[in-house]
């Protein structure tokens, strides 16, 4: 008998249910209920896991209660939402996805893990892997964007980064892949709403990122709050037990979202906590977060014969196994035992600045409006987000303090001096007060160039932050149009820095601005990162991981749509189109400009037949015809032209990068394992079908800008 089984044999039912219970400390709240004092429950062994406890000293004290004053001395598992940093904040995940750089994705997770572990944390409720194609959904900000292949690569990098090479190491965190699954497909983009999608969409779009996380060794999975076709994910035995545990081989911990078991009663599938707890346990849920359903409901369920002790023991075994893998039984105080050095913290801020600058997507740069000349006599920095320190954090800031995050105004004043930067707020983010517009326009009159900082407040993205109208909130459009009109008359450049947790619908702004930067929410070093790009210290290299709609009526819009039997033909009325808008997005997936100007040529693909065991080598030449050194991201798409199931018009299969000096030329080599050309056939099982596959390479998911050739697959 293993040590864990021996320990389970000594446990009372109350102690077992304690290991299946996670409750919140008073540090932070992620739901509607604040937990009370759980000190006695920890001593009694009836709470085995905590969330939102931060600070090495606090963690050590509650851990001491568990391992020195409880009967069985089982250590606590302490978790926290380390989503895009802990105290030092990196760009929001959607912004970080813009890097298209697996090494950097892993590095920011590794640094976040170090910082959180130094605070005593052992588990993070990240990464969020929900593919989202509807920007109305506020939690798009926390995810990987619109593409399942990209989401899977981010899953791999983040799990590696958070967990490191040894989960028991003092700087490792147990990663939790969330929210399993299809949470990003909520009806109408409205958070917590129902999800009803096809089995094919489920398996092709929403499950691959979780499959990648499981294959990478993720420690835990969190089911979504939502239902899928009437079955809430917290009770979805077919997916949690059938697909996740049996088919995918996941043997880690399944932890609910906040109060999710209790919410099964609101879903209308459980009459009371006993029934709700039964459904969750039988589906495979191990830890009940904040519903207290297992402690209160499972004893009654046992009495009624709905569950067995063996089922409870199986869940306890998985929780204790995770604690063992984290090294908590060997040394429960290992996390938080060593204080971080000032040098480590400074290095992490430097990384946040670098990643922030690379996450910026330059959507437009007409007439080389950027970069700005550092000798510029006077710069106007205006708008409601020019000096918004708290908004730079984004919607999920972890343990970061509200102050200390660099704003655009602060960075530019430091770079140029206060006397060369004039500032006016103009309007608030979301109010009707326009009394500051005149002062902002006066600042524009004085200046040689204008940096206009507009967008969403950080609180307008994230959980419970869906928006039906995706333009600029408040009176910002009116203000921006006044600035653009005044600047146009005075022949002054307007560089718009757009802050948001989602792609906004701003075609008018894209048309009128001289330059447009998608700055997302870049974290602790946001202002410095933006200044680095504005003045050319860094050439922008970010690429949007989501399509930007021209009109809200295009939503959902994404590059991986399937072909129609009536493709758009301007000469034929009865083809797929809008009467009042183009089909194409304002900016396609992968779009992003640099300070270089790149040209593609000489695409080379294999001419021989390719079997499933082969690796396809694809080469393309890239030349920088611009006047500045820059980095180009090269995307690889495929299209199966004739298959048993209609395939998307473009499927992302890879990307590469090349940095070139002005006038330089280089070759990008992309390796594509042929097995990645398998797809789910008629019966939703993987198939590799002989025939022609189109290979497309270029800067974004715009077919008109892609080089194309064909390869031949053979059995």
JOMO-V722765 format. One record per pair of residues at least 24 apart in sequence whose C-alpha atoms are under 10 Angstrom apart, sorted by the first residue. I is the first residue (numbers start at 1). J is the second residue. Records with the same first field share a line. If there is no record, write none. Layout:
BEGIN
I = J, J
END
This chain:
BEGIN
4 = 316, 317, 318, 320, 321, 324
5 = 313, 314, 316, 317, 320
7 = 72, 74, 317, 320
8 = 72, 313, 314, 316, 317, 320
9 = 313
10 = 72
11 = 45, 71, 72, 313
12 = 45, 46
13 = 46, 295, 298, 299, 309, 312, 313
14 = 44, 45, 46, 47, 294, 295, 296, 298, 299
15 = 41, 42, 44, 45, 46, 47, 48, 71, 72, 74, 295, 316
16 = 45, 46, 47, 48, 294, 295, 309, 312, 313, 315, 316, 317
17 = 45, 46, 47, 48, 286, 287, 288, 292, 293, 294, 295, 296, 298, 299, 312, 313, 315, 316
18 = 42, 44, 45, 46, 47, 48, 49, 287, 288, 292, 294, 295, 316
19 = 45, 46, 47, 48, 49, 74, 75, 76, 77, 286, 287, 288, 294, 295, 315, 316, 317, 318, 319, 320
20 = 46, 47, 48, 49, 255, 281, 285, 286, 287, 288, 289, 292, 293, 294, 295, 312, 313, 315, 316, 317, 318, 319, 320
21 = 46, 47, 48, 49, 50, 255, 286, 287, 288, 289, 290, 291, 292, 293, 294, 295
22 = 46, 47, 48, 49, 50, 51, 76, 77, 78, 79, 255, 256, 258, 287, 288, 289, 290, 291, 292
23 = 47, 48, 49, 50, 51, 52, 53, 78, 258, 259, 288, 289, 290, 291, 292
24 = 49, 50, 51, 52, 53, 78, 79, 80, 258, 289, 290
25 = 50, 51, 52, 53, 54
26 = 51, 52, 53, 54
27 = 51, 52, 53, 54, 55, 399
28 = 52, 53, 54, 80, 81, 398, 399
29 = 258
30 = 81, 257, 258, 259, 290, 463
31 = 257, 258, 259, 290
32 = 258, 259, 290
33 = 258, 259, 290, 291
34 = 290
35 = 290
38 = 62
39 = 65, 66
40 = 65, 66, 69, 70
41 = 65, 66, 70
42 = 66, 67, 69, 70, 73, 74, 75, 76
43 = 67, 68, 69, 70, 71, 72, 73
44 = 69, 70, 71, 72
45 = 69, 70, 71, 72, 73, 74, 75, 76
46 = 70, 295
47 = 76, 77, 292, 295
48 = 74, 75, 76, 77, 78, 287, 319, 320
49 = 75, 76, 77, 78, 79, 287, 288, 289, 319
50 = 76, 77, 78, 79, 80, 121, 289, 290
51 = 77, 78, 79, 80, 81, 121, 123, 124, 125, 289, 290
52 = 78, 79, 80, 81, 121, 398, 399
53 = 78, 79, 80, 119, 120, 121, 399
54 = 78, 79, 80, 116, 117, 118, 119, 120, 121, 398, 399
55 = 116, 117, 118, 119, 120, 121, 336, 399
56 = 116, 117, 118, 119, 120, 121, 333, 335, 336, 337, 338, 339
57 = 119, 120, 336, 337
58 = 119, 120, 336
59 = 119, 120, 121, 333, 335, 336
60 = 119, 120, 332, 333, 334, 335, 336, 337
61 = 333
63 = 120, 328, 332, 333
64 = 332, 333
66 = 332
67 = 328, 329, 332, 333
73 = 329
74 = 320, 323, 328, 329, 332
75 = 320, 323, 324, 327, 328, 329, 330, 331, 332, 333
76 = 122, 320, 323, 328, 329, 332
77 = 121, 122, 123, 174, 319, 320, 322, 323, 326, 328, 332
78 = 120, 121, 122, 123, 124
79 = 116, 120, 121, 122, 123, 124, 125, 173, 174, 175, 176
80 = 116, 121, 122, 123, 124, 125, 126, 173, 398, 399
81 = 116, 121, 123, 124, 125, 126, 127, 176, 396, 397, 398, 399
82 = 109, 112, 113, 115, 116, 121, 123, 124, 125, 126, 127, 162, 173, 175, 396, 397, 398, 399
83 = 109, 112, 124, 125, 126, 127, 128, 142, 143, 396, 397, 398
84 = 108, 109, 112, 126, 127, 142, 393, 394, 396, 397, 398, 522, 523
85 = 109, 110, 111, 112, 113, 114, 115, 116, 352, 393, 396, 397, 398, 399, 400, 523, 524
86 = 111, 112, 113, 114, 115, 116, 117, 119, 124, 396, 397, 398, 399, 400, 401
87 = 112, 115, 116, 119, 345, 397, 398, 399, 400, 401, 524
88 = 112, 115, 116, 345, 346, 348, 349, 351, 352, 393, 397, 398, 399, 400, 401, 404, 405, 523, 524, 525
89 = 348, 349, 352, 353, 356, 392, 393, 394, 396, 397, 398, 399, 400, 405, 521, 522, 523, 524, 525, 526
90 = 348, 349, 351, 352, 353, 354, 355, 356, 359, 392, 393, 394, 397, 521, 522, 523, 524, 525, 526
91 = 141, 142, 352, 353, 355, 356, 357, 358, 359, 360, 392, 393, 394, 519, 520, 521, 522, 523, 524, 525, 526
92 = 140, 141, 142, 143, 144, 356, 359, 392, 393, 394, 395, 396, 397, 462, 500, 501, 520, 521, 522, 523
93 = 127, 128, 129, 140, 141, 142, 143, 144, 145, 154, 359, 394, 501, 520, 521, 522
94 = 139, 140, 141, 142, 143, 144, 145, 146, 359, 500, 501, 502, 503, 520, 521, 544, 545, 546
95 = 141, 142, 143, 144, 145, 355, 356, 358, 359, 360, 361, 500, 501, 502, 518, 519, 520, 521, 522, 542, 543, 544, 545
96 = 142, 143, 144, 154, 355, 356, 358, 359, 360, 520, 521, 522, 542, 543, 544, 545
97 = 142, 143, 144, 145, 150, 151, 154, 359, 542, 543, 544, 545, 546
98 = 144, 145, 355, 358, 359, 360, 361, 520, 541, 542, 543, 544, 545, 546, 589, 590, 591, 592
99 = 355, 356, 357, 358, 359, 360, 361, 541, 542, 543, 544, 545, 633
100 = 150, 153, 154, 358, 359, 541, 542, 543, 544, 545, 590, 633, 634, 635, 654, 655, 656, 657
101 = 153, 154, 157, 358, 542, 633, 655, 656, 657
102 = 150, 153, 154, 155, 156, 157, 158
103 = 154, 157, 158, 161
104 = 157, 158, 161, 351, 354, 355
105 = 153, 154, 155, 156, 157, 158, 159, 160, 161, 355
106 = 154, 155, 156, 157, 158, 159, 160, 161, 162, 163, 164
107 = 157, 158, 160, 161, 162, 351, 355
108 = 157, 158, 161, 162, 348, 351, 352, 355
109 = 157, 158, 159, 160, 161, 162, 163, 164, 173, 175
110 = 157, 158, 159, 160, 161, 162, 163, 164, 171, 172, 173
111 = 161, 162, 171, 172, 344, 345, 347, 348, 351, 352
112 = 161, 162, 171, 172, 173, 348
113 = 161, 162, 163, 164, 170, 171, 172, 173, 174, 175
114 = 161, 162, 164, 170, 171, 172, 173, 335, 336, 340, 344
115 = 171, 172, 336, 339, 340, 344, 345, 348
116 = 171, 172, 173, 335, 336, 398, 399
117 = 169, 170, 171, 172, 173, 334, 335, 336, 337, 338
118 = 170, 171, 172, 334, 335, 336, 337, 338, 339, 340
119 = 171, 335, 336, 337, 338, 339, 340, 399
120 = 170, 171, 332, 333, 334, 335, 336, 337, 338
121 = 170, 171, 172, 173, 174, 335, 336
122 = 163, 167, 168, 170, 171, 172, 173, 174, 175, 323, 326, 327, 328, 332, 334, 335, 336
123 = 162, 163, 172, 173, 174, 175, 176, 219, 220, 326
124 = 162, 163, 172, 173, 174, 175, 176, 177, 220
125 = 173, 174, 175, 176, 177, 178, 179, 220, 221, 222, 255, 257
126 = 155, 158, 159, 162, 174, 175, 176, 177, 178, 179, 220, 221, 222
127 = 154, 155, 156, 157, 158, 159, 162, 175, 176, 177, 178, 179, 213, 218, 221
128 = 154, 155, 158, 176, 177, 178, 179, 180, 209, 210, 222
129 = 154, 155, 176, 177, 178, 179, 180, 181, 182, 183, 184, 206, 207, 208, 209, 210, 213
130 = 177, 178, 179, 180, 181, 182, 183, 184, 185, 205, 206, 207, 209, 210, 224
131 = 181, 182, 183, 184, 185, 205, 206, 207, 208, 209
132 = 182, 183, 184, 185, 186, 189, 205, 206, 546, 556, 558
133 = 184, 185, 189, 546, 547, 555, 556, 557, 558, 559
134 = 184, 185, 186, 187, 188, 189, 190, 502, 503, 546, 547, 549, 552, 554, 555, 556, 557, 558
135 = 184, 188, 189, 461, 466, 467, 468, 470, 501, 502, 503, 504, 505, 546, 547, 548, 549, 552, 555, 556, 557
136 = 186, 188, 189, 190, 191, 461, 465, 466, 467, 468, 469, 470, 502, 503, 504, 552, 555, 556
137 = 183, 184, 185, 186, 187, 188, 189, 190, 191, 192, 461, 462, 463, 464, 465, 466, 467, 468, 501, 502
138 = 184, 189, 190, 191, 395, 459, 460, 461, 462, 463, 464, 465, 466, 467, 501, 502
139 = 183, 184, 189, 190, 191, 395, 460, 461, 462, 463, 464, 465, 466, 501, 502
140 = 184, 189, 461, 462, 463, 465, 466, 501, 502, 503, 546
141 = 394, 395, 396, 458, 461, 462, 463, 500, 501, 502, 503, 520, 521
142 = 394, 395, 396, 461, 462, 463, 501, 502
143 = 178, 184, 462, 501
144 = 209, 545, 546
145 = 184, 502, 544, 545, 546, 547, 558, 589
146 = 184, 205, 544, 545, 546, 547, 556, 557, 558, 559, 560, 589
147 = 205, 206, 209, 545, 546, 558, 559, 560, 589, 651, 652
148 = 204, 205, 206, 207, 208, 209, 210, 560, 651, 652
149 = 204, 205, 208, 209, 212, 651, 652, 653, 654
150 = 208, 209, 545, 652, 653, 654, 655
151 = 205, 206, 207, 208, 209, 210, 212, 213, 545
152 = 206, 207, 208, 209, 210, 211, 212, 213
153 = 208, 209, 212, 213, 654
154 = 209, 212, 213
155 = 208, 209, 210, 211, 212, 213, 214, 215, 216, 218
156 = 209, 210, 211, 212, 213, 214, 215, 216, 217, 218
157 = 212, 213, 216
158 = 213, 216, 218
159 = 212, 213, 214, 216, 217, 218, 219
160 = 213, 216, 217, 218
162 = 218
163 = 217, 218, 219, 326
166 = 325, 326, 327
167 = 219, 322, 323, 324, 325, 326, 327
168 = 322, 323, 324, 325, 326, 327, 328, 330, 331, 334, 335
169 = 325, 326, 327, 334, 335
170 = 326, 327, 328, 331, 332, 333, 334, 335, 336, 337, 338
171 = 334, 335, 336, 338
172 = 326, 335
173 = 219, 326, 335
174 = 217, 218, 219, 220, 322, 323, 325, 326
175 = 213, 217, 218, 219, 220, 221
176 = 213, 218, 219, 220, 221, 222, 252, 253, 254, 255
177 = 209, 210, 213, 214, 218, 219, 220, 221, 222, 223, 254
178 = 209, 210, 213, 220, 221, 222, 223, 224, 255, 256, 257
179 = 210, 221, 222, 223, 224, 225, 226, 233, 256, 257
180 = 206, 207, 209, 210, 221, 222, 223, 224, 225, 226, 233, 234, 239, 240, 244, 254
181 = 206, 207, 209, 210, 221, 222, 223, 224, 225, 226, 227, 228, 233, 239, 240
182 = 206, 207, 223, 224, 226, 227, 228, 233
183 = 223, 224, 225, 226, 227, 228, 233
184 = 224, 226
185 = 226, 228, 556
186 = 226, 227, 228
188 = 466, 467, 468, 555, 556
189 = 465, 466, 467, 468, 555, 556
190 = 464, 465, 466, 467, 468
191 = 225, 226, 462, 463, 464, 465, 466, 467
192 = 224, 225, 226, 227, 463, 464, 466
193 = 225, 226, 227, 228
194 = 225, 226, 227, 228, 229, 230, 231, 232, 267
195 = 226, 227, 228, 229, 230, 231, 232
196 = 227, 228, 229, 230, 231
197 = 228, 229
198 = 228, 229
199 = 684
200 = 680, 681, 682, 683, 684
202 = 228
203 = 680, 684, 685
204 = 679, 680, 684
205 = 560
207 = 239, 243, 244
210 = 244, 248
211 = 243, 244, 247, 248, 249, 250
212 = 248
213 = 250
214 = 244, 245, 248, 249, 250, 251, 252
215 = 248, 249, 250
217 = 250, 251, 252
218 = 250, 251, 252, 253
219 = 250, 251, 252, 253, 254, 322, 325, 326
220 = 250, 251, 252, 253, 254, 255, 286, 319, 322
221 = 250, 252, 253, 254, 255, 256, 257, 285
222 = 253, 254, 255, 256, 257, 258, 285, 287
223 = 254, 255, 256, 257, 260, 285
224 = 256, 257, 258, 260
225 = 256, 257, 258, 259, 260, 261, 263, 264, 267
226 = 260, 263, 264, 267
227 = 264, 267
230 = 267, 268, 269
231 = 264, 267, 269
232 = 260, 261, 263, 264, 267, 268, 269, 280
233 = 260, 261, 264, 280, 283
234 = 260, 261, 262, 263, 264, 276, 277, 279, 280, 281, 283, 284, 285, 288
235 = 260, 261, 264, 269, 276, 277, 278, 279, 280, 281, 282, 283, 284, 285
236 = 279, 280, 282, 283, 284, 285
237 = 279, 280, 281, 282, 283, 284, 285
238 = 283, 284
239 = 283, 284
240 = 280, 282, 283, 284, 285
241 = 282, 283, 284, 285
242 = 283, 284
244 = 284
245 = 284
251 = 318, 321, 322
252 = 286, 315, 317, 318, 319, 321, 322
253 = 284, 285, 286, 287, 315, 316, 317, 318, 319, 320, 321, 322
254 = 283, 284, 285, 286, 287, 288, 315, 318, 319
255 = 284, 285, 286, 287, 288, 289, 319
256 = 280, 285, 286, 287, 288, 289, 290, 291
257 = 287, 288, 289, 290, 291
258 = 288, 289, 290, 291
259 = 288, 289, 290, 291, 292, 293
260 = 288, 289, 290, 291, 293
261 = 285, 288, 289, 290, 291, 292, 293, 294
262 = 288, 289, 290, 291, 292, 293, 294
263 = 291
272 = 297
273 = 297, 298, 300, 301
274 = 298, 299, 300, 301, 302, 304, 306, 307
275 = 300, 301, 306, 307
276 = 301
277 = 301, 306, 307
278 = 302, 306, 307, 308
279 = 306, 307
281 = 307, 311, 312, 314, 315
282 = 306, 307, 308, 311, 312, 315
284 = 311, 314, 315
285 = 315
286 = 311, 312, 313, 314, 315, 316, 317, 318, 319
287 = 315, 316, 318, 319
349 = 523, 524, 525
350 = 524, 525, 528, 529
351 = 525
352 = 522, 523, 524, 525, 526, 528, 529
353 = 406, 522, 523, 524, 525, 526, 527, 528, 529, 530, 532
354 = 525, 526, 528, 529, 532, 538
355 = 522, 523, 525, 526, 529, 542
356 = 519, 520, 521, 522, 523, 524, 525, 526, 527, 528, 529, 530, 532, 533, 542
357 = 519, 522, 525, 526, 527, 528, 529, 530, 531, 532, 533, 534, 537, 538, 539, 540, 541, 542
358 = 522, 529, 530, 532, 533, 538, 539, 540, 541, 542, 543
359 = 518, 519, 520, 521, 522, 529, 530, 540, 541, 542, 543, 544
360 = 497, 498, 517, 518, 519, 520, 521, 522, 526, 529, 530, 533, 539, 540, 541, 542, 543, 544, 592
361 = 498, 516, 517, 518, 519, 520, 540, 541, 542, 543, 544, 545, 590, 591, 592, 593, 594
362 = 497, 515, 516, 517, 518, 519, 533, 539, 540, 541, 542, 543, 544, 591, 592, 593, 594, 595
363 = 510, 515, 516, 517, 518, 540, 542, 543, 544, 586, 587, 591, 592, 593, 594
364 = 495, 496, 510, 511, 513, 514, 515, 516, 517, 518, 587, 591, 592, 593, 594
365 = 495, 513, 514, 515, 516, 517, 593, 594, 595
366 = 493, 513, 514, 515, 516
367 = 493, 514, 515
368 = 514, 515, 595
369 = 449, 492, 493, 494, 495, 513, 514, 515, 516, 534
370 = 493, 494, 495, 514, 515, 516, 533, 534, 535, 536, 539, 594, 595
371 = 495, 515, 531, 532, 533, 534, 535, 536, 537, 538, 539, 540, 595
372 = 449, 493, 495, 531, 533, 534, 535, 536
373 = 534, 535, 536
374 = 415, 416, 534, 535, 536
375 = 416, 420
376 = 416, 420, 421, 447, 448, 449
377 = 416, 419, 420, 421, 447, 448, 449
378 = 416, 417, 418, 419, 420, 421, 422, 443, 444, 446, 447, 448, 449, 450
379 = 412, 413, 416, 419, 420, 421, 422, 423, 443, 444, 446, 447, 448, 449, 450, 451
380 = 409, 420, 421, 422, 423, 424, 440, 441, 442, 443, 444, 445, 446, 447, 448, 449, 450, 451, 452, 494
381 = 408, 409, 412, 413, 421, 422, 423, 424, 425, 440, 443, 444, 447, 449, 450, 451, 452, 453, 495
382 = 408, 409, 421, 422, 423, 424, 425, 426, 427, 437, 439, 440, 441, 443, 444, 450, 451, 452, 453, 454, 480, 483, 496
383 = 423, 424, 425, 426, 427, 428, 429, 436, 437, 440, 451, 452, 453, 454, 455, 476, 479, 480, 483, 496, 497
384 = 424, 425, 426, 427, 428, 429, 430, 452, 453, 454, 455, 456, 457, 476
385 = 409, 425, 427, 428, 429, 452, 453, 454, 455, 456, 457, 497, 498, 499
386 = 410, 423, 424, 425, 451, 452, 453, 454, 497, 499, 527
387 = 411, 423, 424, 425, 453, 527
388 = 453, 457, 458, 527
389 = 523, 524, 526, 527
390 = 457, 458, 459, 523, 524
391 = 456, 457, 458, 459, 499, 500, 521, 522, 523, 526
392 = 457, 458, 499, 519, 520, 521, 522, 523, 524, 525, 526, 527
393 = 458, 521, 522, 523, 524, 525, 526
394 = 456, 457, 458, 459, 460, 461, 462, 499, 500, 501, 520, 521, 522, 523, 524
395 = 457, 458, 459, 460, 461, 462, 463, 465, 500, 501, 521
396 = 458, 459, 461, 462, 463
397 = 458, 523, 524
400 = 523, 524
401 = 524
402 = 524
403 = 524
404 = 524, 525
405 = 522, 523, 524, 525, 526, 527, 528
406 = 522, 523, 524, 525, 526, 527, 528, 529, 530
407 = 523, 524, 525, 526, 527, 528, 529, 530, 531
408 = 451, 453, 497, 525, 526, 527, 528, 529, 530, 531
409 = 451, 453, 527, 528, 531
410 = 527, 528, 531
411 = 525, 526, 527, 528, 529, 530, 531, 532
412 = 527, 528, 530, 531, 532, 534, 535
413 = 531
414 = 528, 531
415 = 528, 531, 532, 535
420 = 447
421 = 447, 450
422 = 446, 447, 450
423 = 450, 451
425 = 452, 453, 454
426 = 452, 475, 476, 479, 480, 483
427 = 454, 474, 475, 476, 478, 479, 480
428 = 454, 457, 473, 474, 475, 476
429 = 454, 455, 456, 457, 472, 473, 474, 475, 476
430 = 455, 456, 457, 472, 473, 474, 475, 476
431 = 473, 474, 475, 476
432 = 473, 474, 475, 476
433 = 474, 475
434 = 474, 475, 476, 478, 479
436 = 479
437 = 478, 479, 480, 482, 483
438 = 479, 482, 483
440 = 479, 482, 483
441 = 479, 482, 483, 484, 486, 487
442 = 483, 486
444 = 483, 484, 486, 487, 490, 492, 494
445 = 483, 486, 487, 490, 492
447 = 487, 492, 493
448 = 487, 490, 491, 492, 493, 494
449 = 487, 491, 492, 493, 494, 495
450 = 483, 484, 487, 492, 493, 494, 495, 496
451 = 493, 494, 495, 496, 497, 515, 516, 534
452 = 480, 483, 484, 494, 495, 496, 497, 498, 513, 516
453 = 480, 495, 496, 497, 498, 499, 517, 519
454 = 479, 480, 496, 497, 498, 499, 500
455 = 496, 497, 498, 499, 500, 501, 504, 518, 519, 520
456 = 498, 499, 500, 501, 502, 504, 520, 521
457 = 499, 500, 501, 521
458 = 499, 500, 501, 520, 521
459 = 500, 501
460 = 500, 501, 502
461 = 500, 501, 502
462 = 501, 502
468 = 552
469 = 504, 505, 552
470 = 502, 503, 504, 505, 506, 549, 551, 552
471 = 503, 504, 505, 506, 507, 509, 551, 552
472 = 498, 499, 500, 504, 505, 506, 509
477 = 506, 508, 509
480 = 509, 512, 513
481 = 508, 509, 512, 513
483 = 513
484 = 509, 512, 513, 514
485 = 512
487 = 513
488 = 512, 513, 514
495 = 534
497 = 530, 534
502 = 546, 547, 548
503 = 544, 545, 546, 547, 548, 549, 587
504 = 548, 549, 550, 551, 552
505 = 548, 549, 550, 551, 552, 586
506 = 548, 549, 550, 551, 552, 586
507 = 548, 549, 550, 551, 585, 586, 587
508 = 550
510 = 550, 586, 587
517 = 542, 592, 593
518 = 542, 543, 544, 592
533 = 594, 595
536 = 595, 628
538 = 594, 595, 629, 630
539 = 593, 594, 595, 596, 628, 629, 630, 631
540 = 592, 593, 594, 595, 596, 630, 631, 632
541 = 591, 592, 593, 594, 595, 596, 630, 631, 632, 633, 657
542 = 590, 591, 592, 593, 594, 631, 632, 633
543 = 588, 589, 590, 591, 592, 593, 594, 632, 633, 699, 700
544 = 587, 588, 589, 590, 591, 592, 700
545 = 588, 589, 590, 591, 592, 700
546 = 587, 588, 589, 590, 591
547 = 584, 585, 586, 587, 588, 589, 590, 591, 701
548 = 584, 585, 586, 587, 588, 589, 591
549 = 583, 584, 585, 586, 587, 588
550 = 581, 582, 583, 584, 585, 586, 587
551 = 580, 581, 582, 585, 586
553 = 578, 580, 581
554 = 578, 581, 582, 583, 584, 585
555 = 585
557 = 583, 584, 585, 588, 589
558 = 584, 585, 588, 589, 701
559 = 584, 585, 588, 589, 590, 648, 649, 650, 651, 652, 700, 701, 702, 703
560 = 589, 639, 647, 648, 649, 650, 651, 652, 701
561 = 647, 648, 649, 650, 651
562 = 646, 647, 648, 649, 650
563 = 646, 647, 648, 649, 650
564 = 646, 648, 649
584 = 702
585 = 702
587 = 700, 701, 702
588 = 700, 701, 702
589 = 699, 700, 701, 702
590 = 633, 634, 635, 698, 699, 700, 701, 702
591 = 633, 699, 700, 701, 702
592 = 632, 633, 699, 700
593 = 630, 631, 632, 699
594 = 626, 628, 629, 630, 631, 632, 633
595 = 624, 626, 627, 628, 629, 630, 631, 632
596 = 623, 624, 625, 626, 627, 628, 629, 630, 631, 632, 659, 660, 661, 662, 663
597 = 623, 624, 625, 626, 627, 628, 629, 630, 631, 632, 662, 663
598 = 622, 623, 624, 625, 626, 630, 631, 632, 660, 662, 663, 664, 665, 699
599 = 623, 624, 625, 626, 665, 698, 699
600 = 624, 634, 665, 666, 667, 697, 698, 699, 705, 706, 707
601 = 667, 697, 698, 707
602 = 667, 707
603 = 667, 668, 695, 696, 697, 698, 707, 708, 709
604 = 669, 695, 707, 708, 709, 710
605 = 695, 708, 709, 710, 711
606 = 709, 710, 711, 712
607 = 710, 711, 712
608 = 711, 712, 713, 714
609 = 690, 691, 692, 711, 712, 713, 714, 715
610 = 674, 690, 691, 711, 712, 713, 714, 715
611 = 673, 674, 675, 688, 689, 690, 712, 713, 714, 715
612 = 673, 674, 675, 676, 677, 678, 687, 688, 689, 690, 713, 714, 715
613 = 673, 674, 675
614 = 672, 673, 674, 675, 713
615 = 671, 672, 673, 674, 675, 676
616 = 670, 671, 672, 673, 674, 675, 711
617 = 669, 670, 671, 672, 673, 674
618 = 668, 669, 670, 671, 672, 695, 696, 697
619 = 667, 668, 669, 670, 671, 697
620 = 666, 667, 668, 669, 670, 697, 698, 707
621 = 665, 666, 667, 668, 669
622 = 658, 659, 660, 664, 665, 666, 667, 668, 698
623 = 658, 659, 660, 661, 662, 663, 664, 665, 666, 667
624 = 659, 660, 661, 662, 663, 664, 665, 666
625 = 660, 661, 662, 663, 664, 665
626 = 660, 661, 662, 663, 664
627 = 661, 662, 663
628 = 660, 661, 662, 663
629 = 659, 660, 661, 662, 663, 664
630 = 658, 659, 660, 661, 662
631 = 657, 658, 659, 660, 661
632 = 656, 657, 658, 659, 660, 698, 699
633 = 657, 658, 659, 668, 698, 699, 700
634 = 658, 668, 669, 670, 697, 698, 699, 700
635 = 670, 696, 697, 698, 699, 700, 701, 706
636 = 670, 671, 672, 695, 696, 697, 698, 699, 700, 701, 706, 707
637 = 694, 695, 696, 697, 698, 700, 701, 703, 706, 708
638 = 677, 693, 694, 695, 696, 697, 708, 709, 710
639 = 677, 692, 693, 694, 695, 696, 710
640 = 677, 678, 679, 689, 691, 692, 693, 694, 695, 710, 711
641 = 691, 692, 693, 694, 710
642 = 689, 690, 691, 692, 693
643 = 679, 681, 688, 689, 690, 691, 692, 693
644 = 679, 680, 681, 682, 687, 689
645 = 679, 680, 681, 682, 684
646 = 681, 682
647 = 679, 680
649 = 694, 703
650 = 694, 695, 696, 701, 702, 703
651 = 677, 695, 696, 701
652 = 696, 697, 701
653 = 677, 695, 696
654 = 697
655 = 697, 698, 699
670 = 697
674 = 713
677 = 713
688 = 713, 714, 715
689 = 713, 714, 715
690 = 714, 715
691 = 715
END
